[in-house]
Amino acid sequence: MKEEIAQLDRHNCIEDCILELFSSSDRALSIEREIDAIAEEFLRRDRISTNLDLGSIVEQFRESQISAETSDLSSYLKDLTENVVLHSINTYSPRYIGHMTSALPYFVRPLGKLMTALNQNVVKMETSKSFSLLERQVLGTIHRSIYDFAEDFYQTHIQKNESTLGVLTTGGTLANLTALWCARNFVLGSKEGFTGIENEGLTAAFNAYGCEGAAIIGSQLMHYSFDKAAGLLGIGEKSLIKLPVDRDRRLNLSALRQAIQTCRDRGQRIIALVGIAGTTDCGAIDPLLEMAEIAQEANIHFHVDAAWGGPVIFSPQHREKLAGIEMADSVTIDGHKQLYLPMGIGMVLFRNPYLAKNIEKCAPYTIRKDSIDLGKRALEGSRPGMVLFLQAALKIIGKKGYEFLIDEGIRKARYMADCIRKQAEFELLVAPEINILLYRYIPQPWRQKVAAGQITELDNQKLDRFNECLQSLQLQTGRTFVSRTTIEIDGRPTIALRAVLANPLTTESDIDAVLEDQLKIAAQIPTNDEEVCR
Ligand SMILES: *Cc1c(COP(=O)(O)O)cnc(C)c1O
């Protein structure tokens, strides 16, 4: 009897506890304020992270049992703050200048709450209605910023069921994949006696078109999302042709002409030519105009990966750098990079509003043929109303605001490059085309040799190890941060420090502080010892 009552009690508690989670009570409001305070406190910290190394916090993340009982929210929050939030990275820090992630405008946080609260699913109209229309509208706006077609064009296509001006994705990776999926299905589409690659697969497609495989062409600096795309689309990573770049890290055009010819000679069908507007490693911009002309002449789909550099179109002073982007058949832009939006917003825009018909799918219970459902022409299924952030930013920051942000990033990158040129302790490896620059630290014993251009392979190996060590010590010290990459210089893979000047909060004195911090850390690293940093 006693046992039964206890069981009943527990049952009632579960019911009350769980149902309370779904209602908006005073308690819910107070928890919300508590969470806001956690975020505020985290963002006010002037350190980039704790100086604990990964090895010592990994132990806190080994438990794999689900909690058997319901738990009290406050104790959950305490645990979250101490174990997870504390060891996160403060990407808002003005001295965190190593990656493509930075501070966000304040309006995105409350809007995020609204988006989560409304819980719209833009996969179909029945779960989103206005949000689906909004997404089409906003993608139309970005489309117009790139292609600038006539008002008529946008009036016709922006909400027309058969048209797709763009697809919103969770990031640049999926945007690139979506673009190439469209291109593949177009290039190996249906024709007499063949219903298309999407339906019949690669072997049948190659037979139908009498070709020996397919290829995607771009520079060796293409983002690794193209390797993923080549694998997923079935053409194979080996068929992703990576061409050499010139000294300015832009695709070599004569290598491109040669590669197109080689593909033709081998009977390889070219799915797409990829131009990069802002490489991930150093922000270089391919000769888009020349590439567009070559693609047009050879009748090849031209895709521009502007995940990073796309928003440069908003700067009248610098947009010339992207000349030719308006000739692209498809363009990728990331919202969570230089549009200063939270993670999870990428997009691909299409010159031809009917291109995405090549990936169209329908399902009897949801995505119907005659509906305007966004899930119909998209790689992803269920998606949240992330477009809200994009709409807000385009309205609130606007063209002038983005112009300012882009121009400032470029100005600050040039400032940092000048500082580096002036200091014998540093060597500028790649000057910024936009707002990314590559450099390295040169310890005292090598400075004269570097100045005289007499660095040997052995010297370079030591400089590589020194810079690797400097960068990881800097991360662990946690006061300032730049990232690191490997770039080919005179045919040799070289370790470089990488600064990304994209945080609006970063000032010239923050840049000075980052370099000074590096001098301080470098002074503690021995240069003659083989055991450096080990
Ligand atoms: C960041 C980036 C990508 C990938 O985007 P994600 O949003 O990380 O998926 C692709 N290409 C370039 C040039 C990038 O900078």
The ligand as an SDF file (V2000), in Angstrom:
LIG
                    3D

 15 15  0  0  0  0  0  0  0  0999 V2000
   33.5620   28.9350  -44.6830 C   0  0  0  0  0  0  0  0  0  0  0  0
   33.6950   28.5960  -46.1100 C   0  0  0  0  0  0  0  0  0  0  0  0
   32.9890   27.5110  -46.6700 C   0  0  0  0  0  0  0  0  0  0  0  0
   32.1670   26.5600  -45.8400 C   0  0  0  0  0  0  0  0  0  0  0  0
   31.1550   27.1560  -45.1730 O   0  0  0  0  0  0  0  0  0  0  0  0
   30.5180   26.5480  -43.8350 P   0  0  0  0  0  0  0  0  0  0  0  0
   29.5350   27.5840  -43.5040 O   0  0  0  0  0  0  0  0  0  0  0  0
   31.6320   26.4070  -42.8470 O   0  0  0  0  0  0  0  0  0  0  0  0
   29.9110   25.2390  -44.1830 O   0  0  0  0  0  0  0  0  0  0  0  0
   33.1080   27.2950  -48.0280 C   0  0  0  0  0  0  0  0  0  0  0  0
   33.8960   28.0750  -48.7880 N   0  0  0  0  0  0  0  0  0  0  0  0
   34.5820   29.1130  -48.2870 C   0  0  0  0  0  0  0  0  0  0  0  0
   35.4220   29.9510  -49.1960 C   0  0  0  0  0  0  0  0  0  0  0  0
   34.5200   29.4050  -46.9320 C   0  0  0  0  0  0  0  0  0  0  0  0
   35.2280   30.4340  -46.4260 O   0  0  0  0  0  0  0  0  0  0  0  0
  1  2  1  0
  2  3  1  0
  2 14  2  0
  3  4  1  0
  3 10  2  0
  4  5  1  0
  5  6  1  0
  6  7  2  0
  6  8  1  0
  6  9  1  0
 10 11  1  0
 11 12  2  0
 12 13  1  0
 12 14  1  0
 14 15  1  0
M  END
$$$$
